[in-house]
Every structure is written in C-alpha cells, then in structure tokens.
Amino acid sequence: MNSWTAAGTDAESIGLLVPTKKEGQALPRALGERETSATFVDRNSSGAKGTPQVMTMHRAKGMEFAKVVLVGVGENSIPRSYVVDSLPEGSVTTRFRGRGRCCMWLQLEQETT
C-alpha cells in the first residue's frame, strides 16, 4: 500500500476487503503495529480521510477502488471451512467450493471495473 500511495494512488481509493467483520475490525490494529494506517468501515461508520478503507467483501458491494487487496482469502478459505463442514455427508463439496470462489471473483470484478 505504501508503494501505491508513494506512486500517487489516493489512499482512500485503496480497498482492503476481508471475509468477516471480526477480521475487518482487527486489520487496522495489525497494520498499525506495522506503522501503516487503515480505517474499518461498516454500515455505522465511514472511513477516515487519507487512509485505506477496510471493509467486508459484502460491505464493498457497489464500491469502486483504484487498488484492492483481498485479505484472508486463500485456496482453502473460500468458502469458509465451517460452512463446508456443515454440509450433509455425501454433498457435492467440490461444486460448492467452486461456486463460492466464482461468487468472490464476480464481486472482485465489479469492484475493480
């Protein structure tokens, strides 16, 4: 993020998207420990001027950013394991995982276009 802002990207146009509100609330503290500022934005608050915006992927729907970082997203994290583990025995978990990743990709496409 620091290199993006140094290159002229407005910090407020950087979106740090997380899967859950809990992760979103923790991220600014973790970044602060590394001397990088960011603001968590939810339905009851707005971002501070001059800082990257941290929000859930759901909250980011309809938003536009110059740069986007997906935090907490990996091959085995979308969809969340607790959701997959709750499926009935014999369910088609591969198709379910693929659908969750597809939805995430579509959301990302909307936020970066």
C-alpha positions as CSV (number, residue, x, y, z in Angstrom):
1,M,0.0,0.0,0.0
2,N,2.8,2.4,0.8
3,S,4.3,1.9,-2.7
4,W,0.9,2.6,-4.2
5,T,0.4,5.9,-2.3
6,A,4.0,6.9,-3.0
7,A,3.3,6.4,-6.7
8,G,0.3,8.7,-6.5
9,T,-2.7,6.4,-5.6
10,D,-5.1,8.2,-3.3
11,A,-5.0,6.2,0.0
12,E,-8.8,6.4,0.2
13,S,-9.1,4.6,-3.1
14,I,-7.4,1.5,-1.7
15,G,-9.8,-1.2,-0.5
16,L,-8.8,-3.9,1.9
17,L,-11.5,-6.5,1.7
18,V,-12.0,-9.1,4.3
19,P,-14.4,-12.0,4.6
20,T,-15.8,-11.2,8.1
21,K,-16.5,-8.1,10.3
22,K,-14.2,-9.5,13.0
23,E,-11.3,-9.7,10.6
24,G,-12.1,-6.2,9.4
25,Q,-12.0,-4.8,12.9
26,A,-8.7,-6.5,13.7
27,L,-6.9,-5.5,10.5
28,P,-6.4,-1.8,11.2
29,R,-4.8,-2.7,14.6
30,A,-2.5,-5.2,13.0
31,L,-1.5,-2.7,10.3
32,G,-0.9,0.0,12.9
33,E,1.6,-2.3,14.6
34,R,3.5,-2.2,11.3
35,E,3.2,1.6,11.1
36,T,0.6,1.5,8.4
37,S,-2.8,3.1,8.9
38,A,-6.2,2.0,7.6
39,T,-9.8,2.5,8.8
40,F,-12.5,-0.1,9.2
41,V,-15.7,0.9,7.5
42,D,-19.1,-0.6,8.3
43,R,-22.7,0.5,7.9
44,N,-22.4,2.6,11.0
45,S,-19.1,4.3,10.3
46,S,-17.2,5.9,7.4
47,G,-13.5,5.8,6.7
48,A,-11.1,8.4,7.9
49,K,-9.7,10.8,5.3
50,G,-6.4,9.8,3.8
51,T,-6.4,6.2,4.8
52,P,-7.1,2.9,3.0
53,Q,-10.6,1.6,3.6
54,V,-11.0,-1.8,5.3
55,M,-14.4,-3.5,4.9
56,T,-16.1,-6.8,4.5
57,M,-16.5,-8.1,1.0
58,H,-20.2,-7.8,1.4
59,R,-20.0,-4.1,2.5
60,A,-17.8,-3.4,-0.5
61,K,-20.6,-4.3,-2.9
62,G,-21.1,-1.4,-5.3
63,M,-17.9,0.4,-4.2
64,E,-15.1,1.2,-6.6
65,F,-11.4,1.2,-5.7
66,A,-8.2,2.0,-7.7
67,K,-6.5,-0.9,-5.9
68,V,-7.9,-3.8,-4.0
69,V,-6.3,-6.2,-1.5
70,L,-8.2,-9.4,-0.6
71,V,-7.1,-10.2,3.0
72,G,-7.7,-13.6,4.5
73,V,-8.5,-15.2,1.2
74,G,-6.8,-18.4,0.0
75,E,-7.5,-21.7,-1.7
76,N,-8.9,-23.3,1.4
77,S,-10.7,-20.3,2.8
78,I,-13.5,-19.6,0.3
79,P,-16.0,-20.7,1.2
80,R,-15.2,-20.9,4.9
81,S,-14.4,-24.4,6.2
82,Y,-17.1,-24.2,8.8
83,V,-19.7,-23.8,6.0
84,V,-18.3,-26.8,4.1
85,D,-18.0,-28.9,7.2
86,S,-21.7,-28.3,8.0
87,L,-22.9,-29.8,4.7
88,P,-24.6,-33.2,4.9
89,E,-22.4,-36.2,4.3
90,G,-22.3,-37.0,0.6
91,S,-22.9,-33.4,-0.6
92,V,-21.1,-32.2,-3.6
93,T,-18.5,-30.1,-1.7
94,T,-16.3,-29.5,-4.8
95,R,-19.1,-27.8,-6.7
96,F,-20.0,-25.8,-3.6
97,R,-16.4,-24.6,-3.2
98,G,-16.3,-23.7,-6.8
99,R,-19.5,-21.7,-6.5
100,G,-18.1,-19.7,-3.6
101,R,-15.0,-18.9,-5.5
102,C,-17.0,-17.9,-8.5
103,C,-19.1,-15.5,-6.4
104,M,-16.0,-14.0,-5.0
105,W,-14.5,-13.5,-8.4
106,L,-17.6,-11.8,-9.7
107,Q,-17.6,-9.5,-6.7
108,L,-14.0,-8.6,-7.3
109,E,-14.7,-7.9,-11.0
110,Q,-17.5,-5.5,-10.0
111,E,-15.3,-3.6,-7.5
112,T,-12.4,-3.1,-9.9
113,T,-14.2,-2.1,-13.0
